[in-house]
């Protein structure tokens, strides 16, 4: 017996299926389809005529170079960002009058650099790093009178690191910490700034690197906020010029970097008043070194480690009040550092 039962239906083989009466097959209207295809074809042709060369030549080096040569000159493309920055045209990398490994000198109005020796060579910046540390802090702090209490962040493991003498539990104002940073070159002060401004040293260093990139300091990479030795922590004399030049736009930075001695009064961990006198490590400011005639107000930042040698980024003024930016990196010692700096500064007069 057949288990399948059909009720009220007819069974037809597919090959002989009959079309139901009164039902017609739908057909797409021909004219609208043709019009759509014409429009699409016209759009594709127009797109190819406009952008086809770009896609076809995108990876052809010769064509790309020719395209770049047809663009504006580099000076035009960089305006207004770099219109007033000094450029290195004829570096004197073999100059024996400057014993330092790297040096740079420029005025404040752009044009050609007055002097450049290995200006784009990667160098260990030591505590000249603190120029950027100070700049980031000043750009992000709303109130320099706010108080901070030092914690474990002030500890520094590198032997011989410059410290301002801040102790865990001491309470200082942000301004006092900045003086400790720029005069005494305290790594403890740098770490306090990094924590309270960036939330952590890692975040603060990210801010430093991002700001360096904004300034065009493409030869710079920071791994810390104080400048202690790290093979991945480096800059160039030219990049330090860019950073110092930007920092000197701040009146607060000029004050900090141009102060010879600062006396701080703050509260110690035991609740008693602490008095510290910080003397600037820039010997021009303390009178232990003498600038060449015609220069004054030598704001700047020193840096010294075994790896970096003796370094100084300086921004003195000339008699007419215009700023000069002079960078000396890796002099043999503190004595030769200021000798090298004077030789570099005197090249201003030689270029007139």
C-alpha positions as CSV (number, residue, x, y, z in Angstrom):
1,X,0.0,0.0,0.0
2,X,1.4,3.4,-0.9
3,X,2.1,5.4,2.3
4,X,2.0,8.7,0.5
5,X,-1.5,10.1,-0.1
6,X,-2.2,13.1,-2.3
7,X,-5.5,14.8,-1.9
8,X,-6.9,17.3,-4.3
9,X,-3.7,17.8,-6.3
10,X,-2.4,16.7,-9.6
11,X,1.0,15.3,-10.2
12,X,3.0,16.5,-13.3
13,X,6.5,15.7,-14.4
14,X,8.8,18.8,-14.5
15,X,9.3,18.3,-18.2
16,X,5.6,18.6,-18.9
17,X,4.7,21.3,-16.3
18,X,1.9,23.4,-17.6
19,X,1.7,27.1,-17.3
20,X,-1.2,28.2,-15.3
21,X,-3.7,30.2,-17.3
22,X,-3.8,34.0,-16.9
23,X,-0.2,34.2,-15.5
24,X,2.6,35.9,-17.5
25,X,6.4,36.0,-16.8
26,X,7.7,39.4,-15.6
27,X,10.4,41.1,-17.7
28,X,12.7,43.9,-16.7
29,X,12.0,47.1,-18.6
30,X,14.8,47.5,-21.2
31,X,15.1,51.3,-21.5
32,X,15.8,52.1,-17.8
33,X,18.4,49.3,-17.6
34,X,20.2,50.6,-20.7
35,X,20.2,54.1,-19.3
36,X,21.7,52.9,-15.9
37,X,24.5,51.1,-17.7
38,X,25.3,54.2,-19.8
39,X,25.5,56.3,-16.7
40,X,27.7,53.9,-14.9
41,X,30.1,53.6,-17.9
42,X,30.3,57.4,-18.2
43,X,31.1,57.7,-14.5
44,X,33.8,55.1,-14.6
45,X,35.4,56.8,-17.6
46,X,35.3,60.2,-15.9
47,X,36.9,58.7,-12.7
48,X,39.7,57.0,-14.6
49,X,40.5,60.2,-16.6
50,X,40.7,62.1,-13.3
51,X,42.4,59.6,-11.0
52,X,43.8,56.9,-13.3
53,X,47.3,58.4,-13.4
54,X,47.5,58.4,-9.7
55,X,46.5,54.8,-9.3
56,X,48.6,53.6,-12.3
57,X,51.8,55.5,-11.2
58,X,51.4,55.1,-7.5
59,X,54.3,52.7,-7.0
60,X,56.4,53.9,-10.0
61,X,59.4,55.7,-8.3
62,X,60.4,57.7,-11.4
63,X,56.9,59.0,-11.9
64,X,56.4,59.9,-8.2
65,X,59.7,61.8,-8.1
66,X,58.8,63.8,-11.2
67,X,55.5,64.6,-9.5
68,X,57.3,65.9,-6.4
69,X,59.6,68.0,-8.5
70,X,56.6,69.7,-10.0
71,X,55.3,70.7,-6.6
72,X,56.1,73.8,-4.7
73,X,59.7,74.2,-3.3
74,X,60.3,72.8,0.2
75,X,60.4,76.3,1.7
76,X,57.0,77.0,0.3
77,X,55.5,73.7,1.6
78,X,56.8,74.3,5.1
79,X,55.4,77.7,5.5
80,X,54.4,79.0,8.0
81,X,55.7,76.2,10.2
82,X,59.4,76.5,9.3
83,X,59.6,79.9,7.6
84,X,61.6,81.4,10.5
85,X,63.8,78.4,11.4
86,X,67.5,78.3,10.6
87,X,68.6,75.7,8.0
88,X,71.9,74.0,7.7
89,X,73.4,74.8,4.3
90,X,77.1,74.3,4.6
91,X,78.0,72.2,7.7
92,X,81.6,72.4,8.9
93,X,81.9,68.9,10.3
94,X,85.7,69.1,10.1
95,X,86.1,72.3,12.1
96,X,88.9,71.7,14.6
97,X,88.4,75.0,16.5
98,X,85.4,73.4,18.3
99,X,86.5,70.3,20.2
100,X,83.0,69.2,21.0
101,X,81.6,66.3,18.9
102,X,78.5,68.3,17.8
103,X,77.6,72.0,17.8
104,X,75.1,74.4,16.3
105,X,74.6,78.2,16.1
106,X,71.8,80.2,14.7
107,X,70.1,83.6,15.2
108,X,66.4,84.0,15.9
109,X,65.3,85.2,12.5
110,X,65.8,82.0,10.4
111,X,67.9,81.9,7.3
112,X,71.1,79.9,7.2
113,X,72.6,78.6,10.4
114,X,75.8,80.4,11.4
115,X,77.6,77.3,12.3
116,X,76.9,73.6,12.3
117,X,79.1,70.6,13.2
118,X,77.6,67.2,13.1
119,X,74.3,69.0,13.8
120,X,72.1,66.0,12.7
121,X,74.2,63.3,14.4
122,X,72.4,61.3,17.1
123,X,73.8,62.3,20.5
124,X,73.1,61.5,24.1
125,X,71.5,64.6,25.5
126,X,72.0,64.0,29.2
127,X,70.1,66.7,31.3
128,X,69.5,69.0,28.3
129,X,66.5,66.6,28.1
130,X,65.0,68.7,30.9
131,X,64.4,71.5,28.4
132,X,61.6,69.4,27.0
133,X,60.6,68.2,30.5
134,X,60.1,71.8,31.5
135,X,58.3,72.8,28.3
136,X,55.8,70.0,28.7
137,X,55.2,70.9,32.3
138,X,54.7,74.6,31.6
139,X,52.3,73.9,28.7
140,X,50.1,71.6,30.9
141,X,50.2,73.1,34.4
142,X,47.4,75.5,35.1
143,X,48.6,76.7,38.5
144,X,52.3,76.8,39.5
145,X,51.3,77.4,43.1
146,X,49.7,74.0,43.5
147,X,51.4,71.7,46.0
148,X,52.7,68.2,45.6
149,X,54.0,65.7,48.1
150,X,57.0,63.6,47.0
151,X,56.5,59.9,46.9
152,X,58.5,56.9,45.7
153,X,58.8,58.4,42.2
154,X,61.8,60.5,43.3
155,X,64.1,57.5,43.7
156,X,66.7,57.3,40.9
157,X,69.0,54.2,40.6
158,X,71.8,55.5,38.4
159,X,74.9,56.3,40.3
160,X,76.0,59.9,40.2
161,X,72.7,61.2,39.0
162,X,72.1,64.9,39.8
163,X,69.5,65.3,42.5
164,X,67.9,68.3,44.1
165,X,67.7,66.7,47.5
166,X,63.9,66.3,47.6
167,X,62.9,63.6,50.1
168,X,59.9,61.3,50.2
169,X,57.1,63.1,52.2
170,X,58.4,66.7,51.3
171,X,55.7,69.0,50.1
172,X,56.6,71.6,47.4
173,X,54.9,73.9,45.0
174,X,55.0,73.0,41.3
175,X,57.1,76.2,40.7
176,X,59.7,75.0,43.3
177,X,59.9,71.7,41.6
178,X,60.6,73.5,38.3
179,X,63.4,75.5,39.9
180,X,64.8,72.2,41.2
181,X,64.7,70.8,37.7
182,X,66.3,73.7,35.8
183,X,68.8,75.0,38.4
184,X,70.0,71.9,40.3
185,X,69.1,69.6,37.4
186,X,67.4,67.3,39.8
187,X,66.3,63.9,38.4
188,X,64.0,63.7,41.5
189,X,62.3,66.9,40.4
190,X,61.9,65.6,36.8
191,X,60.2,62.4,38.1
192,X,57.8,64.5,40.3
193,X,56.9,66.6,37.3
194,X,56.3,63.5,35.1
195,X,54.0,61.9,37.7
196,X,51.9,65.0,38.5
197,X,51.7,66.3,34.9
198,X,51.5,63.1,32.9
199,X,50.1,60.7,35.5
200,X,53.2,58.4,35.1
201,X,56.6,58.8,33.6
202,X,55.6,56.6,30.7
203,X,52.7,58.9,29.8
204,X,54.8,61.9,30.3
205,X,57.5,60.6,28.0
206,X,54.8,60.0,25.3
207,X,53.9,63.7,25.6
208,X,57.6,64.6,25.2
209,X,58.0,62.5,22.1
210,X,54.7,63.8,20.6
211,X,55.8,67.4,21.2
212,X,59.2,66.8,19.7
213,X,57.5,65.5,16.6
214,X,55.3,68.6,16.4
215,X,58.4,70.8,16.5
216,X,60.0,68.8,13.7
217,X,62.6,67.2,15.9
218,X,62.8,64.1,13.8
219,X,66.1,63.0,15.2
220,X,64.9,62.8,18.8
221,X,63.5,60.0,20.9
222,X,63.0,60.2,24.6
223,X,62.7,57.2,27.0
224,X,62.8,59.2,30.2
225,X,62.2,62.7,31.6
226,X,65.6,63.3,33.2
227,X,68.2,62.3,30.6
228,X,70.0,59.5,32.3
229,X,71.7,57.2,30.0
230,X,69.7,54.9,27.7
231,X,70.7,53.8,24.2
232,X,67.3,54.6,22.9
233,X,67.3,58.1,24.4
234,X,68.9,60.5,21.9
235,X,68.6,63.8,20.1
236,X,70.7,66.0,17.8
237,X,72.1,69.5,18.2
238,X,69.6,70.8,15.6
239,X,66.7,69.2,17.4
240,X,67.8,70.8,20.7
241,X,67.8,74.1,18.9
242,X,64.2,73.5,17.9
243,X,63.2,72.6,21.4
244,X,65.1,75.4,23.1
245,X,63.7,78.0,20.6
246,X,60.2,76.9,21.4
247,X,60.8,76.9,25.2
248,X,62.2,80.4,25.1
249,X,58.9,81.7,23.8
250,X,57.6,81.2,27.4
251,X,58.4,84.0,29.9
252,X,58.2,81.5,32.7
253,X,60.8,79.3,31.0
254,X,63.1,82.3,30.4
255,X,62.9,83.1,34.1
256,X,63.6,79.5,35.2
257,X,66.5,79.0,32.7
258,X,68.0,82.4,33.4
259,X,68.1,82.3,37.3
260,X,71.5,81.9,38.9
261,X,70.4,81.0,42.5
262,X,67.0,80.1,44.0
263,X,66.2,79.6,47.7
264,X,63.2,77.3,48.3
265,X,61.2,77.1,51.5
266,X,58.9,74.1,51.8
267,X,57.5,71.6,54.2
268,X,59.4,68.5,55.0
269,X,58.0,65.1,55.8
270,X,58.3,65.8,59.5
271,X,56.2,69.0,59.2
272,X,59.1,71.3,59.7
273,X,60.2,73.9,57.2
274,X,63.0,73.0,54.8
275,X,65.2,75.6,53.2
276,X,67.3,74.7,50.2
277,X,69.5,76.9,48.0
278,X,69.8,75.7,44.4
279,X,72.7,77.1,42.4
280,X,72.4,76.9,38.6
281,X,74.7,74.4,36.9
282,X,75.1,76.9,34.0
283,X,78.4,78.6,34.9
284,X,77.8,81.6,32.8
285,X,74.9,82.5,35.1
286,X,76.9,82.1,38.3
287,X,79.9,84.1,37.0
288,X,82.2,81.1,37.0
289,X,82.5,81.3,33.2
290,X,82.5,84.5,31.0
291,X,80.6,85.0,27.8
292,X,82.3,86.6,24.8
293,X,81.8,90.4,24.5
294,X,78.4,91.4,23.1
295,X,76.4,88.6,24.8
296,X,74.4,88.6,28.0
297,X,71.5,86.9,29.7
298,X,72.7,83.3,29.0
299,X,69.6,81.3,29.8
300,X,70.0,77.6,29.0
301,X,70.5,74.1,30.3
302,X,73.5,72.0,31.0
303,X,73.9,68.2,30.8
304,X,76.6,65.9,31.9
305,X,77.0,62.1,32.0
306,X,79.8,59.8,31.2
307,X,78.1,58.8,28.0
308,X,77.2,62.3,26.9
309,X,80.2,64.2,28.1
310,X,79.6,67.9,28.9
311,X,76.7,69.5,27.1
312,X,75.1,73.0,27.1
313,X,72.1,74.4,25.2
314,X,72.3,78.2,25.5
315,X,70.1,81.1,24.4
316,X,71.9,84.4,25.2
317,X,70.9,87.8,23.8
318,X,73.0,90.1,21.7
319,X,73.4,93.8,22.3
320,X,70.3,94.6,20.3
321,X,68.3,92.2,22.4
322,X,67.9,89.5,19.7
323,X,68.3,85.9,20.8
324,X,71.0,83.5,19.7
325,X,70.8,79.7,20.0
326,X,74.0,77.9,20.6
327,X,74.3,74.1,21.2
328,X,77.4,72.3,22.2
329,X,77.3,68.5,22.8
330,X,79.9,66.1,24.1
331,X,82.8,68.4,25.1
332,X,85.6,66.6,26.9
333,X,84.9,68.2,30.3
334,X,83.4,71.3,32.0
335,X,86.4,73.5,31.2
336,X,86.5,72.7,27.5
337,X,82.6,73.0,27.4
338,X,82.7,76.7,28.0
339,X,85.8,77.2,25.8
340,X,83.9,75.4,23.0
341,X,80.8,77.4,23.6
342,X,82.7,80.7,23.4
343,X,84.3,79.6,20.1
344,X,80.9,78.8,18.7
345,X,79.4,82.1,19.9
346,X,82.2,84.1,18.4
347,X,81.4,82.8,15.0
348,X,78.5,85.2,15.0
349,X,80.9,88.1,14.5
350,X,83.0,86.1,12.0
351,X,79.9,85.7,9.8
352,X,79.1,89.4,9.6
